Amino acid sequence: MSTIAIISSFADDAECAHAIEELRAAKVGEFNTFSPIPSHRIEHAIGRKKSPVRWVVLTGGISGVLTGLAITIGTTYEWRLNAGGKPLLSWPPFIIICFELMVLLGGIFGFFGVLGLSGIPAIELTPGYDGRFGEDRFGIVVRCDEAEAARVESMMKESGAEEVVREGVQ
């Protein structure tokens, strides 16, 4: 059996979200959604969990604090400079360095976490993408077997799709 891509476009995000809910309920193939604007209805219909980027940022922040402590305490014990009889481990300047490294590494980890988890850069284009999906239309591309293609097409039309196109996928 060959795989078919059913490309459907919607003018409204509510209709698109309704079609996504029907696809999830029918458990038909894999699908990608495209939206010209962020839509909470579509996100809710897809059923995505919260992003793991926040855990990546937390890891970066904790590693920044630990790196700051290692650098400040390590250099203090390595050089053993006693300025005016003050204690070797003076925490107020250490906290500033730890905070700055926490923000720096948290930001760097967050940046690369977003890139890695979002699939950027895209090595290949998603089959079925239409330029209108980035302008004024909401789109769903469903990859399914030929046997399920007719059922998927009828589901999309019933959900209010303006246009439903069938393409072969390699």
N, C-alpha and C positions, 0 to 999 in steps of 0.2 A: 504494500500500500504506500502511496505517496502522500506527502504532507501538503495541505492546502492552507493558504493564508486568507482569511476572511477579513477584509478591511472595511470598517464602517465608520461613518462620520456623523457627528451630532452637532446641533446648533446650541444646545443647552446642556449644562453640566448635570442637571437633575435627570435628564433622560439617559445620559451616559452612565451615571451612577446606578440608575435602575437596571440598565443592561448589564453592568458589571455584577450586580447582585444576582441577576438571573443566571449569568454564566457560572458564578461560584456555586449557586444552588444546583445547577445541572452537572457540575464537575466535568465540563467539556474542555479538553485541550489546555494549552497555555495561552495566556494573553498578555499583551502590553497595552498600556494606555498612554495617550498623548494629550496634553492640555496646554492651551496658550496662556493660561493664568493658573495660579495655585487654587485648588478647589478642595475644601474640606469634605464636601460630599463625596467626591471621588476617592479621597484618601480613606474615608470611613468605609466606603463600599469595598475597596480593595482589602481592607482589614489588615493593614500593615501594623506591625508593632513599633514601639518607640525605637528611635535610631540608637545604635550602639556607639555613636560618635562621642557621646558624653562620657562613656567609660574610657575611651581612648584619651580624651582630654584629662580625665581624672588621673589616669596612669602617667601622663606627661607631667601633670602638676606635682604628683607625689615624687616622681623621679627628679623633678627640678628641686624640690625641697631637700631631698636626700643628697643630690649633687652639691647643692649650696652648703649643706652641713659638712660634707666630706671635704670640700675645697677649703672652707674657712677653718675648720678644726685641724685639717691636715697641714695647712700652711702655718698655722699658729704653732703646732708642735714641731714642725720641721725647722722653722727659723728661730723660735724661742726668743722673740724680741720683747723685752719687758720695758714698756714705756712708762716711766714715772711711777713705778711700783704698783701699777694696775694689774689685776689678775690676767693670766694668759687667755682664758676663755671669757671674753666679754660678749654677752649675748645680744645686746641691742644692735651692733653693726652686723652681726651674723644673721639676725632676723630680716634685715633689709635685703641682704644678698640672697637669702633663701626665698624671699617673696619675689624678687625680680627674676630669679631663675625659674620659679614656679610658673609665673606668667609667661615667660619666654618659651619654656618647654611645653607648657600646656597649649599655647598657641600653635607651635610648630607641629606637635602631635595631632592637634585638631585639624589643621590644614591638610596634612597628609592622610589623616583618617577619613576626611570627607572625600578627598580625591580617590582613595583606595576603595572605599565602600560604595561610591556612586558609579564606579566603572569608568572614570575619566583617566586617560583619554580613551574614547571608544575606538577600538581597533577596526571594527567593521560596522557599517550602518545596519540599523534594525530593519529587517525586511518588512515592506509594507508602509514605511513612513511616507507621509504626504506633507508637502510644504505648508498646506493649509492648516495643519495641526499646530503649527507655531504662530499662526496669524489670528484666525477667528473660529476655528472648528475644534471640537473635542473628538478624539479618535480612539478606536479600539482595534487592535490587530490580534485576531485569534488564529493560532496554529493548531490545526486538527487534522484527522484523517478524512479521506474522501467520503467515507460512510457517514460521518457526522456533519459534513459541510452544509447539507441542505437544512438540517435542524438548526445549526448555528445561524445561518442566513435568516431563517424565519424568526428566530428569537430576536435578532438584531432589528429586523423590520417591525416586529411587534413592539419593541421597546422605543421606537420613534426615530430610528436611524434615517437620515436624509438620503444617504447613499450607501449601498453595500456592494463591494467589488470582491471578486474571487481571483486569487493569483496562485500560481504554483510556486512552491518553495523547493529549493535544491537541498 
